[in-house]
Amino acid sequence: MVDPSATTLDGLLESFSRCIDADSSRRLAEFHITAEAQARVDELAEKANEGALTETERGEYEAFINAADFIAILKLKALRRLTAAG
């Protein structure tokens, strides 16, 4: 069964991705987080695996995961648009 909220979000992001020009799509497809941000995420992930996150850290980690998922979806849509455009 398909999650209706996922379908709605996909439709919203698909509409949004049509607003991004080819140059922006290329930049989005090449986006990477900074080394500092990656180090912080790695630290939080390790603490999460150990069950040692504070509530504040848990909120920070969950926010990062949500943002990373969002960015990954946008990157995928940008790559698809670039591929389709040749």
PDB file of N, CA, C and O in Angstrom:
ATOM      1  N   MET A   1       0.843  -1.185   0.000  1.00  0.00           N
ATOM      2  CA  MET A   1       0.000   0.000   0.000  1.00  0.00           C
ATOM      3  C   MET A   1       0.884   1.244   0.000  1.00  0.00           C
ATOM      4  O   MET A   1       1.864   1.310   0.743  1.00  0.00           O
ATOM      5  N   VAL A   2       0.550   2.208  -0.812  1.00  0.00           N
ATOM      6  CA  VAL A   2       1.305   3.455  -0.927  1.00  0.00           C
ATOM      7  C   VAL A   2       0.861   4.414   0.165  1.00  0.00           C
ATOM      8  O   VAL A   2      -0.333   4.597   0.402  1.00  0.00           O
ATOM      9  N   ASP A   3       1.839   5.026   0.830  1.00  0.00           N
ATOM     10  CA  ASP A   3       1.569   6.011   1.877  1.00  0.00           C
ATOM     11  C   ASP A   3       1.079   7.297   1.214  1.00  0.00           C
ATOM     12  O   ASP A   3       1.826   7.912   0.452  1.00  0.00           O
ATOM     13  N   PRO A   4      -0.166   7.720   1.487  1.00  0.00           N
ATOM     14  CA  PRO A   4      -0.694   8.943   0.850  1.00  0.00           C
ATOM     15  C   PRO A   4       0.139  10.185   1.132  1.00  0.00           C
ATOM     16  O   PRO A   4       0.255  11.054   0.267  1.00  0.00           O
ATOM     17  N   SER A   5       0.722  10.287   2.322  1.00  0.00           N
ATOM     18  CA  SER A   5       1.532  11.469   2.627  1.00  0.00           C
ATOM     19  C   SER A   5       2.801  11.479   1.788  1.00  0.00           C
ATOM     20  O   SER A   5       3.271  12.547   1.398  1.00  0.00           O
ATOM     21  N   ALA A   6       3.361  10.310   1.505  1.00  0.00           N
ATOM     22  CA  ALA A   6       4.554  10.240   0.650  1.00  0.00           C
ATOM     23  C   ALA A   6       4.204  10.657  -0.772  1.00  0.00           C
ATOM     24  O   ALA A   6       4.984  11.351  -1.424  1.00  0.00           O
ATOM     25  N   THR A   7       3.047  10.242  -1.253  1.00  0.00           N
ATOM     26  CA  THR A   7       2.607  10.607  -2.595  1.00  0.00           C
ATOM     27  C   THR A   7       2.369  12.112  -2.684  1.00  0.00           C
ATOM     28  O   THR A   7       2.738  12.738  -3.677  1.00  0.00           O
ATOM     29  N   THR A   8       1.773  12.682  -1.681  1.00  0.00           N
ATOM     30  CA  THR A   8       1.526  14.121  -1.643  1.00  0.00           C
ATOM     31  C   THR A   8       2.838  14.885  -1.612  1.00  0.00           C
ATOM     32  O   THR A   8       3.004  15.862  -2.342  1.00  0.00           O
ATOM     33  N   LEU A   9       3.772  14.452  -0.775  1.00  0.00           N
ATOM     34  CA  LEU A   9       5.077  15.106  -0.695  1.00  0.00           C
ATOM     35  C   LEU A   9       5.807  14.990  -2.023  1.00  0.00           C
ATOM     36  O   LEU A   9       6.413  15.961  -2.477  1.00  0.00           O
ATOM     37  N   ASP A  10       5.764  13.831  -2.651  1.00  0.00           N
ATOM     38  CA  ASP A  10       6.425  13.651  -3.939  1.00  0.00           C
ATOM     39  C   ASP A  10       5.838  14.601  -4.980  1.00  0.00           C
ATOM     40  O   ASP A  10       6.579  15.202  -5.758  1.00  0.00           O
ATOM     41  N   GLY A  11       4.526  14.739  -4.999  1.00  0.00           N
ATOM     42  CA  GLY A  11       3.877  15.658  -5.932  1.00  0.00           C
ATOM     43  C   GLY A  11       4.291  17.096  -5.681  1.00  0.00           C
ATOM     44  O   GLY A  11       4.533  17.851  -6.623  1.00  0.00           O
ATOM     45  N   LEU A  12       4.373  17.475  -4.422  1.00  0.00           N
ATOM     46  CA  LEU A  12       4.799  18.828  -4.071  1.00  0.00           C
ATOM     47  C   LEU A  12       6.233  19.076  -4.527  1.00  0.00           C
ATOM     48  O   LEU A  12       6.532  20.112  -5.122  1.00  0.00           O
ATOM     49  N   LEU A  13       7.108  18.132  -4.248  1.00  0.00           N
ATOM     50  CA  LEU A  13       8.506  18.298  -4.627  1.00  0.00           C
ATOM     51  C   LEU A  13       8.693  18.239  -6.135  1.00  0.00           C
ATOM     52  O   LEU A  13       9.563  18.920  -6.678  1.00  0.00           O
ATOM     53  N   GLU A  14       7.888  17.433  -6.815  1.00  0.00           N
ATOM     54  CA  GLU A  14       7.952  17.389  -8.282  1.00  0.00           C
ATOM     55  C   GLU A  14       7.570  18.756  -8.860  1.00  0.00           C
ATOM     56  O   GLU A  14       8.233  19.257  -9.768  1.00  0.00           O
ATOM     57  N   SER A  15       6.516  19.345  -8.335  1.00  0.00           N
ATOM     58  CA  SER A  15       6.110  20.679  -8.784  1.00  0.00           C
ATOM     59  C   SER A  15       7.198  21.696  -8.494  1.00  0.00           C
ATOM     60  O   SER A  15       7.502  22.543  -9.333  1.00  0.00           O
ATOM     61  N   PHE A  16       7.777  21.616  -7.327  1.00  0.00           N
ATOM     62  CA  PHE A  16       8.855  22.528  -6.947  1.00  0.00           C
ATOM     63  C   PHE A  16      10.058  22.363  -7.872  1.00  0.00           C
ATOM     64  O   PHE A  16      10.656  23.353  -8.294  1.00  0.00           O
ATOM     65  N   SER A  17      10.412  21.126  -8.187  1.00  0.00           N
ATOM     66  CA  SER A  17      11.604  20.884  -9.006  1.00  0.00           C
ATOM     67  C   SER A  17      11.462  21.463 -10.405  1.00  0.00           C
ATOM     68  O   SER A  17      12.464  21.766 -11.053  1.00  0.00           O
ATOM     69  N   ARG A  18      10.229  21.621 -10.879  1.00  0.00           N
ATOM     70  CA  ARG A  18      10.021  22.224 -12.193  1.00  0.00           C
ATOM     71  C   ARG A  18      10.363  23.712 -12.198  1.00  0.00           C
ATOM     72  O   ARG A  18      10.523  24.306 -13.265  1.00  0.00           O
ATOM     73  N   CYS A  19      10.475  24.310 -11.032  1.00  0.00           N
ATOM     74  CA  CYS A  19      10.824  25.731 -10.917  1.00  0.00           C
ATOM     75  C   CYS A  19      12.334  25.957 -10.950  1.00  0.00           C
ATOM     76  O   CYS A  19      12.783  27.102 -11.004  1.00  0.00           O
ATOM     77  N   ILE A  20      13.104  24.909 -10.920  1.00  0.00           N
ATOM     78  CA  ILE A  20      14.556  25.025 -10.853  1.00  0.00           C
ATOM     79  C   ILE A  20      15.137  24.915 -12.261  1.00  0.00           C
ATOM     80  O   ILE A  20      14.864  23.956 -12.983  1.00  0.00           O
ATOM     81  N   ASP A  21      15.933  25.902 -12.638  1.00  0.00           N
ATOM     82  CA  ASP A  21      16.531  25.881 -13.977  1.00  0.00           C
ATOM     83  C   ASP A  21      17.673  24.865 -14.042  1.00  0.00           C
ATOM     84  O   ASP A  21      18.057  24.286 -13.026  1.00  0.00           O
ATOM     85  N   ALA A  22      18.210  24.655 -15.241  1.00  0.00           N
ATOM     86  CA  ALA A  22      19.235  23.624 -15.456  1.00  0.00           C
ATOM     87  C   ALA A  22      20.492  23.898 -14.632  1.00  0.00           C
ATOM     88  O   ALA A  22      21.068  22.972 -14.060  1.00  0.00           O
ATOM     89  N   ASP A  23      20.922  25.154 -14.565  1.00  0.00           N
ATOM     90  CA  ASP A  23      22.119  25.482 -13.793  1.00  0.00           C
ATOM     91  C   ASP A  23      21.918  25.186 -12.311  1.00  0.00           C
ATOM     92  O   ASP A  23      22.802  24.622 -11.666  1.00  0.00           O
ATOM     93  N   SER A  24      20.777  25.558 -11.775  1.00  0.00           N
ATOM     94  CA  SER A  24      20.471  25.274 -10.370  1.00  0.00           C
ATOM     95  C   SER A  24      20.358  23.772 -10.140  1.00  0.00           C
ATOM     96  O   SER A  24      20.784  23.269  -9.101  1.00  0.00           O
ATOM     97  N   SER A  25      19.790  23.062 -11.097  1.00  0.00           N
ATOM     98  CA  SER A  25      19.693  21.602 -10.981  1.00  0.00           C
ATOM     99  C   SER A  25      21.075  20.978 -10.919  1.00  0.00           C
ATOM    100  O   SER A  25      21.301  20.060 -10.132  1.00  0.00           O
ATOM    101  N   ARG A  26      22.007  21.460 -11.736  1.00  0.00           N
ATOM    102  CA  ARG A  26      23.376  20.937 -11.711  1.00  0.00           C
ATOM    103  C   ARG A  26      24.033  21.210 -10.359  1.00  0.00           C
ATOM    104  O   ARG A  26      24.681  20.335  -9.784  1.00  0.00           O
ATOM    105  N   ARG A  27      23.858  22.435  -9.859  1.00  0.00           N
ATOM    106  CA  ARG A  27      24.450  22.774  -8.554  1.00  0.00           C
ATOM    107  C   ARG A  27      23.831  21.932  -7.442  1.00  0.00           C
ATOM    108  O   ARG A  27      24.538  21.484  -6.539  1.00  0.00           O
ATOM    109  N   LEU A  28      22.529  21.717  -7.499  1.00  0.00           N
ATOM    110  CA  LEU A  28      21.868  20.889  -6.504  1.00  0.00           C
ATOM    111  C   LEU A  28      22.361  19.446  -6.583  1.00  0.00           C
ATOM    112  O   LEU A  28      22.588  18.812  -5.553  1.00  0.00           O
ATOM    113  N   ALA A  29      22.526  18.929  -7.789  1.00  0.00           N
ATOM    114  CA  ALA A  29      22.996  17.558  -7.966  1.00  0.00           C
ATOM    115  C   ALA A  29      24.407  17.369  -7.416  1.00  0.00           C
ATOM    116  O   ALA A  29      24.773  16.271  -6.997  1.00  0.00           O
ATOM    117  N   GLU A  30      25.198  18.440  -7.417  1.00  0.00           N
ATOM    118  CA  GLU A  30      26.583  18.379  -6.935  1.00  0.00           C
ATOM    119  C   GLU A  30      26.723  18.745  -5.459  1.00  0.00           C
ATOM    120  O   GLU A  30      27.829  18.720  -4.920  1.00  0.00           O
ATOM    121  N   PHE A  31      25.625  19.080  -4.807  1.00  0.00           N
ATOM    122  CA  PHE A  31      25.656  19.529  -3.414  1.00  0.00           C
ATOM    123  C   PHE A  31      26.197  18.439  -2.482  1.00  0.00           C
ATOM    124  O   PHE A  31      25.827  17.269  -2.583  1.00  0.00           O
ATOM    125  N   HIS A  32      27.084  18.861  -1.571  1.00  0.00           N
ATOM    126  CA  HIS A  32      27.591  17.993  -0.503  1.00  0.00           C
ATOM    127  C   HIS A  32      27.661  18.827   0.772  1.00  0.00           C
ATOM    128  O   HIS A  32      27.898  20.034   0.719  1.00  0.00           O
ATOM    129  N   ILE A  33      27.456  18.188   1.902  1.00  0.00           N
ATOM    130  CA  ILE A  33      27.558  18.926   3.162  1.00  0.00           C
ATOM    131  C   ILE A  33      29.028  19.193   3.474  1.00  0.00           C
ATOM    132  O   ILE A  33      29.921  18.540   2.936  1.00  0.00           O
ATOM    133  N   THR A  34      29.256  20.152   4.339  1.00  0.00           N
ATOM    134  CA  THR A  34      30.625  20.495   4.717  1.00  0.00           C
ATOM    135  C   THR A  34      31.227  19.393   5.581  1.00  0.00           C
ATOM    136  O   THR A  34      30.512  18.582   6.171  1.00  0.00           O
ATOM    137  N   ALA A  35      32.542  19.381   5.641  1.00  0.00           N
ATOM    138  CA  ALA A  35      33.244  18.402   6.475  1.00  0.00           C
ATOM    139  C   ALA A  35      32.856  18.580   7.945  1.00  0.00           C
ATOM    140  O   ALA A  35      32.729  17.602   8.682  1.00  0.00           O
ATOM    141  N   GLU A  36      32.670  19.823   8.364  1.00  0.00           N
ATOM    142  CA  GLU A  36      32.294  20.086   9.754  1.00  0.00           C
ATOM    143  C   GLU A  36      30.916  19.517  10.073  1.00  0.00           C
ATOM    144  O   GLU A  36      30.708  18.916  11.127  1.00  0.00           O
ATOM    145  N   ALA A  37      29.980  19.715   9.149  1.00  0.00           N
ATOM    146  CA  ALA A  37      28.628  19.191   9.363  1.00  0.00           C
ATOM    147  C   ALA A  37      28.658  17.663   9.369  1.00  0.00           C
ATOM    148  O   ALA A  37      27.979  17.032  10.179  1.00  0.00           O
ATOM    149  N   GLN A  38      29.441  17.071   8.470  1.00  0.00           N
ATOM    150  CA  GLN A  38      29.530  15.608   8.424  1.00  0.00           C
ATOM    151  C   GLN A  38      30.139  15.056   9.710  1.00  0.00           C
ATOM    152  O   GLN A  38      29.708  14.016  10.207  1.00  0.00           O
ATOM    153  N   ALA A  39      31.134  15.747  10.244  1.00  0.00           N
ATOM    154  CA  ALA A  39      31.747  15.321  11.502  1.00  0.00           C
ATOM    155  C   ALA A  39      30.729  15.354  12.632  1.00  0.00           C
ATOM    156  O   ALA A  39      30.698  14.456  13.473  1.00  0.00           O
ATOM    157  N   ARG A  40      29.893  16.393  12.649  1.00  0.00           N
ATOM    158  CA  ARG A  40      28.865  16.489  13.699  1.00  0.00           C
ATOM    159  C   ARG A  40      27.844  15.370  13.550  1.00  0.00           C
ATOM    160  O   ARG A  40      27.440  14.765  14.544  1.00  0.00           O
ATOM    161  N   VAL A  41      27.428  15.093  12.337  1.00  0.00           N
ATOM    162  CA  VAL A  41      26.465  14.019  12.096  1.00  0.00           C
ATOM    163  C   VAL A  41      27.066  12.682  12.516  1.00  0.00           C
ATOM    164  O   VAL A  41      26.389  11.865  13.140  1.00  0.00           O
ATOM    165  N   ASP A  42      28.327  12.458  12.178  1.00  0.00           N
ATOM    166  CA  ASP A  42      28.993  11.209  12.568  1.00  0.00           C
ATOM    167  C   ASP A  42      29.035  11.062  14.079  1.00  0.00           C
ATOM    168  O   ASP A  42      28.829   9.974  14.617  1.00  0.00           O
ATOM    169  N   GLU A  43      29.305  12.177  14.760  1.00  0.00           N
ATOM    170  CA  GLU A  43      29.335  12.168  16.221  1.00  0.00           C
ATOM    171  C   GLU A  43      27.952  11.823  16.792  1.00  0.00           C
ATOM    172  O   GLU A  43      27.832  11.002  17.702  1.00  0.00           O
ATOM    173  N   LEU A  44      26.923  12.459  16.245  1.00  0.00           N
ATOM    174  CA  LEU A  44      25.565  12.186  16.720  1.00  0.00           C
ATOM    175  C   LEU A  44      25.150  10.753  16.403  1.00  0.00           C
ATOM    176  O   LEU A  44      24.489  10.107  17.216  1.00  0.00           O
ATOM    177  N   ALA A  45      25.529  10.254  15.238  1.00  0.00           N
ATOM    178  CA  ALA A  45      25.182   8.878  14.860  1.00  0.00           C
ATOM    179  C   ALA A  45      25.825   7.881  15.816  1.00  0.00           C
ATOM    180  O   ALA A  45      25.192   6.914  16.239  1.00  0.00           O
ATOM    181  N   GLU A  46      27.082   8.125  16.149  1.00  0.00           N
ATOM    182  CA  GLU A  46      27.771   7.232  17.079  1.00  0.00           C
ATOM    183  C   GLU A  46      27.089   7.238  18.445  1.00  0.00           C
ATOM    184  O   GLU A  46      26.877   6.186  19.049  1.00  0.00           O
ATOM    185  N   LYS A  47      26.749   8.432  18.922  1.00  0.00           N
ATOM    186  CA  LYS A  47      26.064   8.526  20.212  1.00  0.00           C
ATOM    187  C   LYS A  47      24.688   7.868  20.148  1.00  0.00           C
ATOM    188  O   LYS A  47      24.249   7.243  21.114  1.00  0.00           O
ATOM    189  N   ALA A  48      24.004   8.010  19.000  1.00  0.00           N
ATOM    190  CA  ALA A  48      22.688   7.376  18.849  1.00  0.00           C
ATOM    191  C   ALA A  48      22.823   5.862  18.900  1.00  0.00           C
ATOM    192  O   ALA A  48      22.011   5.189  19.535  1.00  0.00           O
ATOM    193  N   ASN A  49      23.838   5.322  18.241  1.00  0.00           N
ATOM    194  CA  ASN A  49      24.057   3.876  18.252  1.00  0.00           C
ATOM    195  C   ASN A  49      24.384   3.357  19.642  1.00  0.00           C
ATOM    196  O   ASN A  49      24.096   2.205  19.966  1.00  0.00           O
ATOM    197  N   GLU A  50      24.981   4.205  20.458  1.00  0.00           N
ATOM    198  CA  GLU A  50      25.317   3.844  21.834  1.00  0.00           C
ATOM    199  C   GLU A  50      24.177   4.127  22.800  1.00  0.00           C
ATOM    200  O   GLU A  50      24.266   3.779  23.977  1.00  0.00           O
ATOM    201  N   GLY A  51      23.100   4.758  22.319  1.00  0.00           N
ATOM    202  CA  GLY A  51      21.984   5.129  23.177  1.00  0.00           C
ATOM    203  C   GLY A  51      22.330   6.253  24.122  1.00  0.00           C
ATOM    204  O   GLY A  51      21.776   6.338  25.218  1.00  0.00           O
ATOM    205  N   ALA A  52      23.243   7.123  23.711  1.00  0.00           N
ATOM    206  CA  ALA A  52      23.748   8.159  24.608  1.00  0.00           C
ATOM    207  C   ALA A  52      23.383   9.579  24.185  1.00  0.00           C
ATOM    208  O   ALA A  52      23.999  10.530  24.666  1.00  0.00           O
ATOM    209  N   LEU A  53      22.403   9.752  23.300  1.00  0.00           N
ATOM    210  CA  LEU A  53      22.006  11.093  22.878  1.00  0.00           C
ATOM    211  C   LEU A  53      21.188  11.782  23.966  1.00  0.00           C
ATOM    212  O   LEU A  53      20.343  11.161  24.611  1.00  0.00           O
ATOM    213  N   THR A  54      21.449  13.067  24.159  1.00  0.00           N
ATOM    214  CA  THR A  54      20.569  13.865  25.012  1.00  0.00           C
ATOM    215  C   THR A  54      19.320  14.187  24.186  1.00  0.00           C
ATOM    216  O   THR A  54      19.299  13.948  22.979  1.00  0.00           O
ATOM    217  N   GLU A  55      18.297  14.716  24.818  1.00  0.00           N
ATOM    218  CA  GLU A  55      17.087  15.091  24.078  1.00  0.00           C
ATOM    219  C   GLU A  55      17.399  16.165  23.041  1.00  0.00           C
ATOM    220  O   GLU A  55      16.875  16.124  21.928  1.00  0.00           O
ATOM    221  N   THR A  56      18.242  17.119  23.399  1.00  0.00           N
ATOM    222  CA  THR A  56      18.629  18.165  22.456  1.00  0.00           C
ATOM    223  C   THR A  56      19.368  17.572  21.267  1.00  0.00           C
ATOM    224  O   THR A  56      19.104  17.938  20.121  1.00  0.00           O
ATOM    225  N   GLU A  57      20.287  16.663  21.535  1.00  0.00           N
ATOM    226  CA  GLU A  57      21.036  16.008  20.457  1.00  0.00           C
ATOM    227  C   GLU A  57      20.119  15.157  19.589  1.00  0.00           C
ATOM    228  O   GLU A  57      20.278  15.107  18.370  1.00  0.00           O
ATOM    229  N   ARG A  58      19.172  14.496  20.212  1.00  0.00           N
ATOM    230  CA  ARG A  58      18.221  13.676  19.451  1.00  0.00           C
ATOM    231  C   ARG A  58      17.427  14.563  18.481  1.00  0.00           C
ATOM    232  O   ARG A  58      17.226  14.195  17.324  1.00  0.00           O
ATOM    233  N   GLY A  59      16.987  15.710  18.948  1.00  0.00           N
ATOM    234  CA  GLY A  59      16.272  16.652  18.087  1.00  0.00           C
ATOM    235  C   GLY A  59      17.150  17.143  16.947  1.00  0.00           C
ATOM    236  O   GLY A  59      16.695  17.247  15.808  1.00  0.00           O
ATOM    237  N   GLU A  60      18.405  17.446  17.250  1.00  0.00           N
ATOM    238  CA  GLU A  60      19.351  17.890  16.232  1.00  0.00           C
ATOM    239  C   GLU A  60      19.572  16.781  15.193  1.00  0.00           C
ATOM    240  O   GLU A  60      19.576  17.045  13.990  1.00  0.00           O
ATOM    241  N   TYR A  61      19.752  15.563  15.656  1.00  0.00           N
ATOM    242  CA  TYR A  61      20.008  14.422  14.768  1.00  0.00           C
ATOM    243  C   TYR A  61      18.791  14.139  13.892  1.00  0.00           C
ATOM    244  O   TYR A  61      18.929  13.916  12.690  1.00  0.00           O
ATOM    245  N   GLU A  62      17.611  14.146  14.486  1.00  0.00           N
ATOM    246  CA  GLU A  62      16.391  13.908  13.710  1.00  0.00           C
ATOM    247  C   GLU A  62      16.172  15.008  12.670  1.00  0.00           C
ATOM    248  O   GLU A  62      15.752  14.731  11.547  1.00  0.00           O
ATOM    249  N   ALA A  63      16.457  16.253  13.048  1.00  0.00           N
ATOM    250  CA  ALA A  63      16.321  17.366  12.100  1.00  0.00           C
ATOM    251  C   ALA A  63      17.286  17.188  10.940  1.00  0.00           C
ATOM    252  O   ALA A  63      16.929  17.443   9.790  1.00  0.00           O
ATOM    253  N   PHE A  64      18.503  16.754  11.233  1.00  0.00           N
ATOM    254  CA  PHE A  64      19.460  16.520  10.162  1.00  0.00           C
ATOM    255  C   PHE A  64      18.980  15.408   9.234  1.00  0.00           C
ATOM    256  O   PHE A  64      19.040  15.545   8.012  1.00  0.00           O
ATOM    257  N   ILE A  65      18.509  14.321   9.805  1.00  0.00           N
ATOM    258  CA  ILE A  65      18.030  13.192   8.995  1.00  0.00           C
ATOM    259  C   ILE A  65      16.879  13.634   8.096  1.00  0.00           C
ATOM    260  O   ILE A  65      16.845  13.290   6.914  1.00  0.00           O
ATOM    261  N   ASN A  66      15.943  14.389   8.646  1.00  0.00           N
ATOM    262  CA  ASN A  66      14.815  14.885   7.844  1.00  0.00           C
ATOM    263  C   ASN A  66      15.294  15.800   6.721  1.00  0.00           C
ATOM    264  O   ASN A  66      14.839  15.686   5.584  1.00  0.00           O
ATOM    265  N   ALA A  67      16.212  16.704   7.044  1.00  0.00           N
ATOM    266  CA  ALA A  67      16.743  17.611   6.024  1.00  0.00           C
ATOM    267  C   ALA A  67      17.516  16.835   4.966  1.00  0.00           C
ATOM    268  O   ALA A  67      17.389  17.119   3.775  1.00  0.00           O
ATOM    269  N   ALA A  68      18.313  15.860   5.386  1.00  0.00           N
ATOM    270  CA  ALA A  68      19.089  15.055   4.440  1.00  0.00           C
ATOM    271  C   ALA A  68      18.173  14.279   3.502  1.00  0.00           C
ATOM    272  O   ALA A  68      18.454  14.171   2.309  1.00  0.00           O
ATOM    273  N   ASP A  69      17.075  13.737   4.035  1.00  0.00           N
ATOM    274  CA  ASP A  69      16.101  13.027   3.192  1.00  0.00           C
ATOM    275  C   ASP A  69      15.496  13.980   2.165  1.00  0.00           C
ATOM    276  O   ASP A  69      15.368  13.638   0.989  1.00  0.00           O
ATOM    277  N   PHE A  70      15.128  15.166   2.613  1.00  0.00           N
ATOM    278  CA  PHE A  70      14.532  16.181   1.745  1.00  0.00           C
ATOM    279  C   PHE A  70      15.507  16.567   0.630  1.00  0.00           C
ATOM    280  O   PHE A  70      15.132  16.622  -0.541  1.00  0.00           O
ATOM    281  N   ILE A  71      16.742  16.829   1.000  1.00  0.00           N
ATOM    282  CA  ILE A  71      17.759  17.206   0.022  1.00  0.00           C
ATOM    283  C   ILE A  71      18.015  16.061  -0.951  1.00  0.00           C
ATOM    284  O   ILE A  71      18.177  16.292  -2.150  1.00  0.00           O
ATOM    285  N   ALA A  72      18.052  14.835  -0.450  1.00  0.00           N
ATOM    286  CA  ALA A  72      18.287  13.677  -1.327  1.00  0.00           C
ATOM    287  C   ALA A  72      17.182  13.548  -2.373  1.00  0.00           C
ATOM    288  O   ALA A  72      17.457  13.245  -3.534  1.00  0.00           O
ATOM    289  N   ILE A  73      15.951  13.776  -1.972  1.00  0.00           N
ATOM    290  CA  ILE A  73      14.835  13.711  -2.921  1.00  0.00           C
ATOM    291  C   ILE A  73      14.968  14.810  -3.966  1.00  0.00           C
ATOM    292  O   ILE A  73      14.786  14.560  -5.157  1.00  0.00           O
ATOM    293  N   LEU A  74      15.286  16.027  -3.527  1.00  0.00           N
ATOM    294  CA  LEU A  74      15.471  17.128  -4.475  1.00  0.00           C
ATOM    295  C   LEU A  74      16.636  16.854  -5.424  1.00  0.00           C
ATOM    296  O   LEU A  74      16.547  17.149  -6.616  1.00  0.00           O
ATOM    297  N   LYS A  75      17.727  16.292  -4.902  1.00  0.00           N
ATOM    298  CA  LYS A  75      18.868  15.960  -5.754  1.00  0.00           C
ATOM    299  C   LYS A  75      18.471  14.929  -6.808  1.00  0.00           C
ATOM    300  O   LYS A  75      18.840  15.054  -7.976  1.00  0.00           O
ATOM    301  N   LEU A  76      17.726  13.920  -6.395  1.00  0.00           N
ATOM    302  CA  LEU A  76      17.287  12.890  -7.337  1.00  0.00           C
ATOM    303  C   LEU A  76      16.409  13.500  -8.428  1.00  0.00           C
ATOM    304  O   LEU A  76      16.572  13.182  -9.606  1.00  0.00           O
ATOM    305  N   LYS A  77      15.492  14.361  -8.045  1.00  0.00           N
ATOM    306  CA  LYS A  77      14.626  15.001  -9.033  1.00  0.00           C
ATOM    307  C   LYS A  77      15.447  15.887  -9.969  1.00  0.00           C
ATOM    308  O   LYS A  77      15.178  15.928 -11.170  1.00  0.00           O
ATOM    309  N   ALA A  78      16.439  16.592  -9.440  1.00  0.00           N
ATOM    310  CA  ALA A  78      17.306  17.426 -10.273  1.00  0.00           C
ATOM    311  C   ALA A  78      18.077  16.554 -11.267  1.00  0.00           C
ATOM    312  O   ALA A  78      18.190  16.898 -12.444  1.00  0.00           O
ATOM    313  N   LEU A  79      18.601  15.434 -10.791  1.00  0.00           N
ATOM    314  CA  LEU A  79      19.332  14.528 -11.681  1.00  0.00           C
ATOM    315  C   LEU A  79      18.429  13.973 -12.779  1.00  0.00           C
ATOM    316  O   LEU A  79      18.844  13.863 -13.932  1.00  0.00           O
ATOM    317  N   ARG A  80      17.218  13.630 -12.425  1.00  0.00           N
ATOM    318  CA  ARG A  80      16.265  13.124 -13.428  1.00  0.00           C
ATOM    319  C   ARG A  80      15.968  14.182 -14.479  1.00  0.00           C
ATOM    320  O   ARG A  80      15.907  13.881 -15.671  1.00  0.00           O
ATOM    321  N   ARG A  81      15.784  15.423 -14.035  1.00  0.00           N
ATOM    322  CA  ARG A  81      15.500  16.513 -14.990  1.00  0.00           C
ATOM    323  C   ARG A  81      16.696  16.736 -15.907  1.00  0.00           C
ATOM    324  O   ARG A  81      16.528  16.940 -17.109  1.00  0.00           O
ATOM    325  N   LEU A  82      17.902  16.698 -15.347  1.00  0.00           N
ATOM    326  CA  LEU A  82      19.088  16.886 -16.162  1.00  0.00           C
ATOM    327  C   LEU A  82      19.263  15.746 -17.178  1.00  0.00           C
ATOM    328  O   LEU A  82      19.627  15.983 -18.330  1.00  0.00           O
ATOM    329  N   THR A  83      19.003  14.529 -16.745  1.00  0.00           N
ATOM    330  CA  THR A  83      19.112  13.369 -17.625  1.00  0.00           C
ATOM    331  C   THR A  83      18.087  13.457 -18.750  1.00  0.00           C
ATOM    332  O   THR A  83      18.393  13.185 -19.911  1.00  0.00           O
ATOM    333  N   ALA A  84      16.879  13.837 -18.388  1.00  0.00           N
ATOM    334  CA  ALA A  84      15.807  13.947 -19.396  1.00  0.00           C
ATOM    335  C   ALA A  84      16.117  15.067 -20.401  1.00  0.00           C
ATOM    336  O   ALA A  84      15.752  14.971 -21.573  1.00  0.00           O
ATOM    337  N   ALA A  85      16.788  16.120 -19.937  1.00  0.00           N
ATOM    338  CA  ALA A  85      17.113  17.252 -20.812  1.00  0.00           C
ATOM    339  C   ALA A  85      18.321  16.946 -21.693  1.00  0.00           C
ATOM    340  O   ALA A  85      18.596  17.665 -22.653  1.00  0.00           O
ATOM    341  N   GLY A  86      19.032  15.883 -21.361  1.00  0.00           N
ATOM    342  CA  GLY A  86      20.207  15.484 -22.154  1.00  0.00           C
ATOM    343  C   GLY A  86      21.411  16.162 -21.678  1.00  0.00           C
ATOM    344  O   GLY A  86      22.494  15.951 -22.223  1.00  0.00           O
TER     345      GLY A  86
END
